[in-house]
Amino acid sequence: MAAQTAAADPLKGGSFVQRYSDVLIAIAIVSIVIMMIIPLPTFLLDLLICLNITIALLIVMAVVYNVEALDLSIFPSLLLITTLFRLALNISSTRLILLDGFAGEVITAFGQFVVGGNAIVGFIMFIILVLINFIVITKGSERVAEVSARFTLDAMPGKQMSIDADLNQGAITDAEAKVRREKIQKEADFFGAMDGASKFVKGDAIAAIIIMFINIGGGFVIGMVQRDMEAVQALATYTILTVGEGLVSQIPALLISVATGLIVTRAGAEGNIGRDMVDQLFKNERIFFILSGVLVFLAIVPGLPGIPFLVLSLGCAFIGWTLRQSHEVKIETKKATKKAKEKKEATTPENIVSLLQVDPMELEIGYSLIPLVDTGQGGDLLDRIVMIRRQCALELGLVVPTIRIRDNIQIKPNAYIIKLKGIEIAKGELMLDHYLAMNSGTVFEEVPGIETVEPAFGLPALWIPESEREQAELNGYTVVDAVSVLATHLTEVIKQHADEILGRQETQNLIDNLKKTNSSLVTEVVPDLLNVGEIQKVLANLLRERISIRDMATIMEVLADYARATKDTEILTEYVRHAMARSITQMNVQNGVLPCVTLDPALENRIAGGVQRTDHGSYVSLDPDSMQKLLQTLDTELTKLTNMGYQPIVLTSPAVRLYFRKLVERSVPGLIVLSHAEIEASVEIQILGVVKI
């Protein structure tokens, strides 16, 4: 039962002071007030003066060993109590000085022994202590407390937002967030209280000066009028007593003022004051070696005392040598610890697992292409990649993951390799001091250059020096610099493999982004009708044919309408394409006209009849001869279309589009296959050929 009681109230199991601390503090505060009214005997006054000095030393030591200001959060209240206690002692001692001309052994000792019985010396020392306390320490502490309170309050919203951000990202738990919020609130309360409490110290210093003049003036009058003293004797007696009383009062006041300054200037501290000072002042041995040299120079300067400077110089040199030795030991210890850690990590499974991480996209460059990345050499490839990611987001609705750039000394100096999930998918070579000139069909006179192939589209081109650039442009060439060639190639590769770049996590991010503005639509589709993987397949099908998925709301609307009828992602993709007819039309129509080739109705019927449906999807089954004839006829018709200056487009019926696309996508990559349902009614369809077999 006793153990349970102690657990319920931890103070009950402590010492007498801990158990009755609230009662003792209340009695102490009341006693301080009573001291101002009731005269105290001299022996009790001596004890209380010594207690005052002891409390001041205790507070200073507690502040020195604190790490944070909140470790002594009671300091503002403590400052008020000690100031009140000191003023009560001033009143009690003043009463005894003026009534009896004697205020105890402590004050007499300070007045006689400390100042040698010389009233003028004691008076000067007292004035100096008061000025130091009031002008230097108290003023500075008051200003620092005021600024700290203001900055702490101004920083509270930012700190709260930082805590909320860490909580949302999962970096901290709810309990940790609560603790950090409470700490911020306590800091604001503490520095606000210190801003007000510092005024007590200032007022105490002013009161000490006023009390001093009252004691001297009142004692001088009392000594001459009531005690029949000579003027010189009265002035000397009461001045010495006043100075003694002032010194025993100002020494604790000075200590507590120092403690106030220390606690409000503990900014960015990581340990107690002593440890921080040693760590920060004695961390660079070169400083002490330089200081030692300067002191040696001062020691040999004629007219200056050489021995003190020489002794200090040797001391600084010894400290510097000691720091260098300890620094070397730390370095060796760190090396040994690092080797042991690396050896241990090399054998842990976690180290091997980290090697399994594959970057979504990588760009490896030869060492000659490093200036393209180095901003110090004028390289802007990193900025170009940012623009490429923005362009892909606008055109395709795809958020391209971060592209990691590495230098690779194993490839040609001017070469680069583009990798997707660790596998090479494209490569090329650049000449940094040349420009790439391409024949756009309007060239009337060739220019000399190094023959090459434009890497993005495989067009014949020339590398020409900068001196030929202007002439090549005048002759009708399209001229671009090397970094633009790489950026264009990278953009085209991203568009070609957009369906592979889009994974489930990227799809989830797109869904989450849509949910911010259209939560009801997302909730209807996911996960009741379709899961993230099925939505990802629909989006990938669209990207495979370069249909933008930026309009996620329309896509999800269609999936919400048709996912109840079928779960076939290919069929759902066709429904989505029909809903996006306006954007598909805009991508392919030229001046309101759609030039294209179409399929013979008999061919469409044959393709529709050859569709085979399995659990893993649908495919078209045609015999090899028919397939070969189809590809030959298709190539002929598309060549006619291209020769006329039109892009190759095949128009089919909605029921056949998907299967015809599957049938020819390997043989004719990049072919645009549209259905009548994807073309707006206002568009004029111009059929320039028919594919037959």
C-alpha positions in Angstrom: 0.0 0.0 0.0 2.9 2.4 0.8 4.5 1.5 -2.5 1.3 2.4 -4.4 1.0 5.7 -2.5 4.6 6.6 -3.3 4.1 5.7 -7.0 1.0 7.9 -7.1 2.8 10.9 -5.6 6.6 10.8 -6.3 7.2 13.6 -3.8 6.0 11.5 -0.9 8.8 9.1 -1.3 11.5 11.8 -1.3 13.3 13.8 1.4 11.6 16.1 3.9 12.4 19.2 1.7 10.9 17.5 -1.4 7.7 16.4 0.5 7.0 19.8 1.9 8.6 22.0 -0.7 5.4 24.0 -1.4 4.9 24.7 2.3 8.6 25.7 2.8 8.5 28.1 -0.2 5.3 29.7 1.1 6.8 30.2 4.6 10.0 31.6 3.1 8.2 34.2 1.0 6.0 35.3 4.0 9.2 35.5 6.2 10.9 37.7 3.6 8.0 40.2 3.8 8.0 40.0 7.6 11.8 40.8 7.6 11.0 44.2 6.1 8.8 45.0 9.1 10.2 43.3 12.2 13.8 44.1 13.3 16.2 41.2 13.2 19.0 40.4 15.7 22.5 40.8 14.4 23.4 37.1 14.6 20.3 36.2 12.5 21.1 39.0 10.0 24.7 37.6 9.7 23.3 34.1 8.9 20.8 35.4 6.4 23.5 37.5 4.6 25.7 34.4 4.3 22.6 32.5 3.1 22.1 35.1 0.4 25.6 34.7 -0.9 25.3 30.9 -0.8 22.0 31.0 -2.8 23.6 33.3 -5.4 26.5 30.9 -5.8 24.1 28.0 -6.1 22.2 29.7 -8.9 25.3 30.5 -10.8 26.6 26.9 -10.6 23.2 25.6 -11.7 23.2 27.9 -14.7 26.7 27.0 -15.7 25.9 23.3 -15.7 22.6 23.7 -17.6 22.4 22.6 -21.3 19.2 24.4 -22.2 17.5 27.4 -20.7 14.4 25.3 -20.0 16.5 23.1 -17.7 16.1 25.9 -15.1 12.6 27.1 -16.2 11.9 28.3 -12.6 14.6 31.0 -13.0 12.2 34.0 -13.5 10.4 33.2 -10.3 13.6 32.5 -8.6 14.9 35.8 -9.7 12.0 37.6 -8.1 12.3 35.8 -4.8 16.1 36.4 -4.5 15.6 40.0 -5.4 12.9 40.4 -2.7 15.1 38.6 -0.2 18.0 40.9 -1.0 15.8 44.0 -0.6 14.5 42.7 2.8 18.1 42.2 3.9 18.9 45.8 2.8 16.0 47.1 4.9 16.9 45.1 7.9 20.6 46.1 7.8 19.7 49.7 7.2 17.5 49.7 10.2 20.3 48.3 12.4 22.9 50.8 11.0 20.7 53.8 11.7 19.4 52.6 15.1 22.5 51.0 16.6 25.4 52.0 14.4 26.2 48.3 14.2 24.7 45.7 11.8 26.5 42.5 12.6 29.9 40.9 12.1 29.6 40.2 8.4 28.9 43.8 7.4 31.6 45.1 9.8 34.1 42.6 8.4 33.4 43.7 4.9 33.6 47.3 5.9 36.9 47.0 7.9 38.8 44.0 6.4 37.8 44.0 2.7 38.4 47.8 2.2 41.0 48.2 4.9 38.9 50.5 7.0 39.2 53.2 4.3 35.8 54.6 3.7 36.8 56.4 0.4 38.3 53.1 -1.1 35.2 51.2 0.0 32.9 53.8 -1.4 34.7 53.7 -4.8 34.6 49.9 -4.9 30.9 49.9 -4.1 30.2 52.5 -6.8 32.2 50.5 -9.4 30.3 47.2 -8.5 27.0 49.0 -8.8 27.9 50.6 -12.2 29.2 47.2 -13.6 26.1 45.5 -12.4 23.7 48.2 -13.6 25.3 49.5 -16.8 27.0 46.4 -18.2 25.4 43.1 -17.0 21.9 44.2 -16.2 21.4 46.3 -19.3 22.8 43.6 -21.5 20.7 40.8 -19.9 17.6 43.0 -20.2 18.2 43.6 -23.9 19.0 39.9 -24.7 15.9 38.8 -22.8 13.7 41.2 -24.7 15.1 40.2 -28.1 15.0 36.5 -27.2 11.3 36.8 -26.2 10.4 38.6 -29.4 12.3 36.2 -31.7 10.9 33.2 -29.9 7.3 34.4 -30.3 8.0 35.3 -34.0 9.5 31.9 -34.7 6.6 29.9 -33.1 4.4 29.6 -36.3 7.4 28.4 -38.3 8.4 25.8 -35.7 4.8 24.6 -35.5 4.6 24.2 -39.3 7.9 22.3 -39.2 6.5 19.9 -36.6 3.3 19.4 -38.6 5.4 18.7 -41.7 7.6 16.1 -39.9 4.4 14.5 -38.5 2.7 14.3 -41.9 5.9 12.8 -43.5 6.0 10.2 -40.7 9.4 11.4 -39.4 8.0 11.8 -35.9 5.1 10.2 -33.9 2.1 12.0 -32.4 3.7 11.7 -29.0 7.0 13.2 -30.2 5.1 16.0 -31.9 3.2 16.7 -28.7 6.4 16.9 -26.7 8.0 19.3 -29.3 4.9 21.6 -29.3 5.0 21.7 -25.5 8.7 22.6 -25.6 8.0 25.5 -28.0 5.3 26.8 -25.8 7.5 26.5 -22.7 10.3 28.4 -24.5 7.9 31.2 -25.4 6.6 31.4 -21.8 10.1 31.3 -20.4 11.7 34.0 -22.5 8.5 36.1 -22.0 8.9 35.8 -18.3 12.6 36.5 -18.4 11.9 39.7 -20.3 9.8 40.9 -17.3 12.0 39.4 -14.6 15.1 41.1 -15.9 13.4 44.4 -14.8 13.7 43.1 -11.2 17.5 43.1 -11.5 17.6 46.6 -13.0 15.3 47.9 -10.2 17.5 46.2 -7.5 20.6 48.0 -8.8 18.9 51.3 -8.8 17.5 50.7 -5.3 21.1 49.8 -4.0 22.3 53.3 -5.1 19.4 55.0 -3.4 19.8 53.0 -0.2 23.5 53.8 -0.1 22.9 57.6 -0.1 20.1 57.2 2.4 22.3 55.2 4.8 25.2 57.7 4.5 23.1 60.8 4.7 20.8 59.4 7.5 23.7 58.0 9.5 25.6 61.3 9.3 22.6 63.2 10.7 21.8 60.6 13.4 25.5 60.4 14.4 25.8 64.1 14.9 22.4 64.9 16.3 21.5 61.9 18.4 24.9 60.4 19.2 26.9 63.6 19.6 29.6 62.5 17.2 32.1 64.7 15.4 31.2 65.2 11.7 34.3 63.3 10.5 33.7 60.5 13.0 30.0 60.2 12.0 30.8 60.3 8.3 33.6 57.6 8.6 31.5 55.3 10.9 28.4 55.3 8.8 30.2 55.3 5.5 32.2 52.2 6.4 29.0 50.4 7.6 27.1 51.5 4.5 29.9 50.3 2.2 30.1 47.0 4.1 26.3 46.6 3.8 26.4 47.5 0.1 29.2 45.1 -0.7 27.5 42.1 1.0 24.4 43.0 -1.0 26.0 43.7 -4.3 28.1 40.6 -4.5 25.1 38.3 -4.6 23.3 40.8 -6.8 26.3 40.7 -9.2 26.3 36.9 -9.2 22.6 36.6 -10.0 22.9 39.2 -12.7 25.7 37.2 -14.3 23.5 34.1 -14.0 20.7 36.0 -15.7 23.0 37.0 -18.6 24.3 33.4 -19.0 20.8 31.8 -19.1 19.4 34.2 -21.7 22.5 34.0 -23.9 22.5 30.1 -24.2 21.7 30.1 -27.9 22.6 27.0 -29.9 24.3 25.3 -26.9 24.9 21.6 -27.0 26.4 21.1 -23.6 27.1 23.0 -20.4 29.0 26.3 -20.7 32.4 24.9 -19.6 32.3 22.1 -22.1 31.1 24.3 -24.9 33.8 26.9 -24.2 36.6 24.3 -24.2 35.2 22.6 -27.3 34.9 25.8 -29.3 37.9 27.8 -28.1 40.4 24.9 -28.0 39.6 23.1 -31.2 42.2 24.6 -33.6 45.9 24.2 -32.6 47.1 26.7 -35.2 45.5 29.5 -33.3 47.7 28.8 -30.3 50.9 28.5 -32.4 50.2 31.8 -34.0 49.4 33.3 -30.6 52.6 31.9 -29.2 54.6 33.6 -32.0 52.9 36.9 -31.4 53.7 36.7 -27.6 57.4 35.9 -28.4 57.5 39.0 -30.6 56.0 41.1 -27.8 58.5 39.6 -25.3 61.5 40.8 -27.4 60.2 44.3 -28.0 62.3 46.8 -26.1 60.6 48.4 -23.1 58.0 45.7 -22.6 58.2 43.1 -19.7 59.6 40.1 -21.5 59.2 37.4 -18.9 55.3 37.4 -18.6 55.0 37.4 -22.4 57.5 34.6 -22.7 55.8 32.5 -20.0 52.5 32.9 -21.8 54.0 32.1 -25.1 55.4 28.8 -23.8 52.0 28.1 -22.3 50.2 28.7 -25.7 52.8 26.6 -27.5 52.2 23.7 -25.0 48.4 24.0 -25.5 48.8 24.0 -29.3 51.1 20.9 -29.2 48.7 19.1 -26.8 45.8 19.9 -29.1 47.7 18.6 -32.2 48.5 15.3 -30.4 44.9 14.8 -29.3 43.7 15.8 -32.8 46.0 13.1 -34.4 44.7 10.6 -31.9 41.1 11.4 -32.8 41.9 11.1 -36.5 43.5 7.7 -36.1 40.6 6.6 -33.8 38.1 7.7 -36.4 39.9 5.9 -39.2 40.1 2.7 -37.2 36.4 3.0 -36.3 35.4 3.7 -39.9 37.4 0.7 -41.1 35.8 -1.5 -38.5 32.3 -0.2 -39.4 32.9 -0.6 -43.1 34.1 -4.2 -42.5 31.1 -4.9 -40.4 28.7 -3.3 -42.9 30.2 -5.2 -45.8 29.1 -8.5 -44.2 25.6 -7.4 -43.2 22.6 -8.3 -45.3 21.4 -4.7 -45.3 24.5 -3.6 -47.2 23.8 -6.1 -49.9 20.1 -5.2 -50.1 21.1 -1.5 -50.8 22.8 -2.7 -54.0 19.4 -3.9 -55.3 18.2 -0.3 -55.6 17.7 0.6 -59.3 17.3 4.2 -60.4 14.3 4.8 -62.6 16.3 6.7 -65.2 20.0 7.3 -65.6 22.2 9.3 -67.9 25.8 8.2 -68.1 28.2 10.6 -69.8 31.9 10.4 -70.9 34.4 12.6 -69.2 34.5 15.0 -72.2 30.8 15.8 -71.6 31.2 16.7 -68.0 31.2 20.5 -68.8 27.6 20.1 -69.9 26.7 19.4 -66.2 29.2 21.7 -64.5 27.5 25.0 -64.0 30.9 26.5 -63.2 31.9 25.9 -66.8 28.6 27.3 -68.2 26.9 23.9 -68.4 23.1 24.1 -68.3 22.1 20.4 -68.8 20.6 20.2 -65.3 18.4 23.2 -66.1 17.4 21.6 -69.4 16.4 18.4 -67.6 14.2 20.4 -65.2 12.5 21.9 -68.3 12.2 18.4 -69.9 10.3 17.2 -66.8 8.0 20.2 -66.9 7.4 19.6 -70.6 6.5 15.9 -70.1 4.2 16.9 -67.2 2.4 19.4 -69.5 2.3 17.3 -72.6 1.8 13.8 -71.2 0.6 14.4 -67.7 3.6 12.2 -66.5 5.8 13.2 -63.6 9.2 12.0 -64.7 11.3 10.7 -61.7 14.6 12.3 -60.9 17.2 11.5 -63.6 20.5 10.5 -62.1 23.6 11.7 -64.0 26.9 9.8 -63.7 30.2 10.1 -65.4 31.5 6.8 -66.9 35.1 6.5 -67.9 34.4 3.1 -69.5 32.6 4.7 -72.4 33.9 7.0 -75.1 34.8 10.5 -73.9 32.1 12.1 -76.2 29.5 9.4 -75.7 26.4 9.2 -73.5 24.1 6.4 -72.5 20.4 6.6 -71.4 19.3 3.9 -69.1 15.8 2.9 -67.9 15.8 0.9 -64.7 19.4 0.0 -65.1 19.1 -1.1 -68.7 20.5 0.8 -71.7 17.8 2.0 -74.0 19.5 4.7 -76.1 23.0 6.1 -76.7 24.7 8.7 -78.8 27.8 10.8 -79.3 28.3 14.6 -79.1 31.0 17.0 -80.2 31.0 19.9 -77.7 32.9 22.4 -79.9 30.6 21.7 -82.9 27.0 22.2 -84.0 24.6 19.7 -85.5 23.3 20.7 -88.8 20.2 18.8 -90.2 18.7 19.1 -93.7 15.1 20.2 -93.2 14.4 19.8 -97.0 15.1 23.4 -97.9 18.9 23.1 -98.2 20.1 24.6 -101.6 23.8 24.4 -100.9 25.7 21.9 -98.7 28.3 22.9 -96.2 31.3 20.8 -95.2 31.1 18.8 -91.9 31.5 15.4 -90.3 28.7 13.1 -91.3 26.6 11.6 -88.5 23.1 10.6 -87.5 20.8 12.7 -85.4 20.2 10.4 -82.4 16.6 11.3 -81.5 15.0 10.6 -84.9 17.8 8.9 -86.9 18.0 11.7 -89.5 21.2 12.2 -91.5 23.1 15.3 -90.2 26.5 17.0 -90.0 28.8 18.2 -87.2 30.0 21.6 -88.3 32.4 24.0 -86.5 31.1 27.2 -85.0 32.6 29.2 -87.9 30.2 27.5 -90.3 27.1 27.9 -88.2 25.8 31.1 -89.8 26.5 29.9 -93.3 24.7 26.6 -92.7 21.6 28.5 -91.4 21.6 30.7 -94.5 21.8 27.6 -96.7 18.6 26.1 -95.1 20.0 23.8 -92.4 18.5 23.5 -89.0 21.4 24.1 -86.6 21.4 23.2 -82.9 24.1 23.0 -80.2 25.3 19.8 -78.6 23.4 20.1 -75.3 20.2 20.7 -77.3 20.8 17.5 -79.2 21.2 15.6 -75.9 18.1 17.2 -74.4 16.0 16.4 -77.5 17.1 12.8 -77.5 16.4 12.5 -73.8 12.9 14.0 -74.3 12.1 11.6 -77.1 13.3 8.6 -75.2 11.1 9.6 -72.2 8.1 9.9 -74.5 8.8 6.6 -76.2 9.1 4.8 -72.8 6.6 6.8 -70.8 4.4 3.7 -70.3 7.4 1.9 -68.6 8.3 4.9 -66.5 4.8 5.1 -65.0 4.6 2.6 -62.2 2.1 1.9 -59.4 3.7 4.4 -57.1 3.5 7.1 -59.7 -0.1 6.2 -60.4 -0.9 6.4 -56.7 0.7 9.9 -56.6 -1.5 11.0 -59.6 -4.6 9.6 -57.8 -3.7 11.3 -54.6 -3.3 14.6 -56.4 -6.7 14.2 -58.0 -8.2 13.3 -54.7 -7.4 16.8 -53.3 -9.9 18.4 -55.7 -12.2 15.5 -56.6 -12.3 13.1 -53.6 -15.8 11.7 -54.4 -14.8 10.5 -57.8 -11.6 8.8 -56.6 -13.5 7.2 -53.7 -16.1 5.8 -56.2 -13.4 4.1 -58.4 -10.6 3.1 -55.9 -10.7 0.5 -54.6 -14.3 -0.6 -55.1 -14.2 -0.8 -58.9 -10.5 -0.9 -59.8 -7.3 -1.2 -57.9 -4.2 1.0 -58.5 -2.6 -1.7 -60.7 -5.5 -1.8 -63.1 -5.7 2.0 -63.4 -1.9 2.0 -64.0 -2.4 -0.4 -67.0 -5.0 1.9 -68.5 -2.8 4.9 -68.1 0.2 3.0 -69.5 -1.9 2.0 -72.6 -2.6 5.6 -73.2 1.0 6.7 -72.8 2.1 3.9 -75.1 0.3 5.7 -77.9 1.4 9.2 -76.6 -2.1 10.1 -75.3 -1.8 12.6 -72.5 -3.1 11.4 -69.1 -3.0 15.0 -67.6 -6.8 15.1 -67.6 -7.1 12.5 -64.8 -10.6 13.6 -63.9 -12.0 12.6 -67.3 -10.2 9.3 -67.2 -11.5 8.5 -63.8 -15.0 9.5 -64.9 -14.9 7.0 -67.8 -13.6 4.3 -65.5 -16.3 5.0 -63.0 -18.9 4.6 -65.8 -17.6 1.4 -67.4 -15.6 -0.5 -64.8 -18.8 -2.1 -63.5 -19.4 -3.7 -66.9 -15.8 -4.9 -67.6 -12.5 -5.2 -65.9 -10.6 -5.6 -69.2 -8.1 -2.8 -69.1 -7.7 -2.7 -72.9 -11.4 -2.3 -73.4 -11.5 0.4 -70.7 -8.6 2.1 -72.5 -10.7 2.3 -75.7 -13.6 3.8 -73.7 -11.2 6.4 -72.3 -9.9 7.2 -75.8 -13.5 7.8 -77.0 -14.0 10.3 -74.2 -10.8 12.1 -75.1 -11.8 12.5 -78.8 -11.3 16.2 -78.7 -7.7 16.1 -77.5 -6.9 13.2 -79.8 -8.4 15.0 -82.8 -6.4 18.2 -81.9 -3.2 16.2 -81.9 -3.6 14.7 -85.4 -5.8 17.1 -87.4 -4.2 19.6 -89.8 -6.4 22.7 -90.7 -9.6 20.8 -89.9 -8.6 17.9 -92.2 -7.5 14.4 -91.2 -5.4 12.9 -94.1 -5.1 9.1 -93.5 -5.4 5.6 -95.0 -8.1 3.2 -94.0 -8.7 -0.5 -93.9 -10.7 -2.4 -96.5 -14.0 -3.6 -94.9 -13.1 -7.2 -95.8 -9.8 -6.8 -94.0 -11.6 -5.4 -90.9 -14.0 -8.3 -90.9 -11.1 -10.7 -91.2 -9.2 -9.1 -88.3 -12.4 -9.0 -86.1 -12.9 -12.7 -86.9 -9.4 -13.6 -86.0 -9.5 -12.2 -82.5 -8.6 -14.7 -79.8 -9.5 -13.9 -76.2 -7.6 -15.5 -73.3 -7.3 -14.9 -69.6 -4.1 -12.8 -70.3 -5.7 -10.6 -73.0 -6.7 -10.6 -76.6 -4.7 -11.1 -79.8 -5.3 -11.5 -83.5 -4.5 -14.7 -85.3 -3.6 -14.4 -89.0 -1.7 -16.9 -91.2 1.9 -15.8 -92.2 1.0 -15.1 -95.8 -1.9 -12.9 -95.0 0.3 -11.1 -92.4 3.1 -10.5 -94.9 0.7 -9.1 -97.5 -0.9 -6.9 -94.9 2.5 -5.4 -93.9 3.6 -4.9 -97.5 0.3 -3.2 -98.5 0.4 -1.0 -95.3 4.0 0.0 -96.0 3.1 1.0 -99.6 0.1 3.1 -98.5 2.0 4.8 -95.7 4.9 5.7 -98.0 2.4 7.4 -100.3 1.1 9.4 -97.3 4.5 10.3 -96.2 5.6 11.5 -99.6 2.7 13.8 -99.7 4.0 15.4 -96.5 1.5 13.9 -94.1 2.2 11.9 -91.0 1.2 8.2 -91.2 -2.2 7.7 -89.8 -4.5 4.7 -90.2 -8.2 5.1 -89.5 -10.3 2.0 -88.5 -13.6 1.2 -87.0 -13.8 1.3 -83.2 -14.2 -2.5 -82.9 -11.0 -3.2 -84.8 -8.6 -0.3 -83.8 -7.2 -2.0 -80.7 -6.5 -5.4 -82.5 -5.1 -3.8 -85.6 -2.7 -1.8 -83.5 -1.5 -4.9 -81.7 -1.1 -6.6 -85.1 1.3 -4.1 -86.6 2.9 -2.3 -83.6 6.1 -4.5 -83.7 6.6 -4.1 -87.4 5.6 -0.4 -87.7 6.5 1.2 -84.3 5.1 4.6 -83.7 2.2 4.2 -86.2 -0.9 6.3 -85.3 -4.0 4.2 -85.4 -7.3 6.0 -84.8 -10.9 5.0 -84.8 -13.9 6.9 -86.1 -15.1 7.3 -82.5 -12.0 9.3 -81.7 -12.5 11.9 -84.4 -14.8 14.8 -83.9 -17.8 15.2 -86.3 -16.6 18.6 -87.5 -13.4 17.2 -88.9 -13.1 16.4 -92.6 -11.6 12.9 -93.1 -9.5 12.7 -96.2 -8.8 9.1 -97.2 -5.7 8.9 -99.3 -5.4 5.1 -99.5 -6.9 1.8 -98.5 -5.1 -1.2 -97.1 -6.2 -4.5 -98.7 -4.9 -8.1 -98.8 
